[in-house]
Every structure is written in C-alpha cells, then in structure tokens.
Amino acid sequence: MQIHLKKGEKLYVNGAVIRADQRCSLEFLNNVTFLLENHVMQADKADTPLKQIYFVVQTMLIDPDNAQITRELYWHLSACLQGTLDNAELKKGLVDSDSCIKSQRHFDALKTLRGLFRIEEKLLSAKPADNQEIDIQKEVA
C-alpha cells in the first residue's frame, strides 16, 4: 500500500505519529495499522453520540497500548446508543461497526461511522412536530 503525504501532514502508524517535512510517498510492505491526519477527529469535535464512538475507535488505532480499555468503552457506548435509537439506518450502521470491531477492522468501523454522521446530524437538528413540542414554561410551573 502506498500513501502520499503533503508537507507537514501527519500519519499515525501503529501508535506512532509521523510528520512529513516535505512532500513524500510511503509504501507499506506489510500489514500496519494507520490513520491519516484528515480522518483524525479532535476531542472537542466529538460532540454527538456517534462522534464520541468514532473518537473511541480512533483512539484504539492511535494508542494501541490502551486499546483494551477503549474497546470496553466502545462496547458500552455502542450498546447504550443502540438501546435508545429508533432510526433503523443508524442501528444497522452501529451493528456493522460492531462487526468491524469484533474482527479488528477498526478503519472499516471508522468509515462506517463517518457515513452515519449526516443522518445523525439531520436527526439532531430536526425540530419536533408542533404537537410534540414541550412548553418549557408549563414544565417549570
């Protein structure tokens, strides 16, 4: 597998962070676990349930020494979210992500989760129907 990096771009390989000081190409001749910088989510951007799960999977790749701890956190978060979801597409995506984690295909799990972000965003930004709106003034009184 060959990867092309731009000057200053970072690559996470088997827990190590590599930064290119100039434009370069790398060729991996064996199996490695890697993550490109543009797929890395910063902690402050993990502001939704799916993004928090994505962040946990990402942490498994970036910090393999602590992967067992983050794997346990993944299973907890995934189960909790699946228990609250009504959206079939999100549920299926999480089941697919679970399958990837079980078979140690973390990058595939990240790809699956990234594909669900738009759906989650739409659900979180949707306004409730008029008859489902809660009157905060009545609730407080």
RAVENHU-V332653 format. One record per helix or strand of 2 or more residues. SS is the DSSP state (helix for helix, strand for strand). FROM is the first residue (numbers start at 1). LEN is the number of residues. Records with the same first field share a line. If there is no record, write none. Layout:
SS: FROM-LEN, FROM-LEN
//
This chain:
strand: 2-4, 10-4, 16-4, 24-4, 34-3
helix: 37-3, 43-3, 49-14, 64-21, 88-15, 106-20, 130-3, 136-5
//
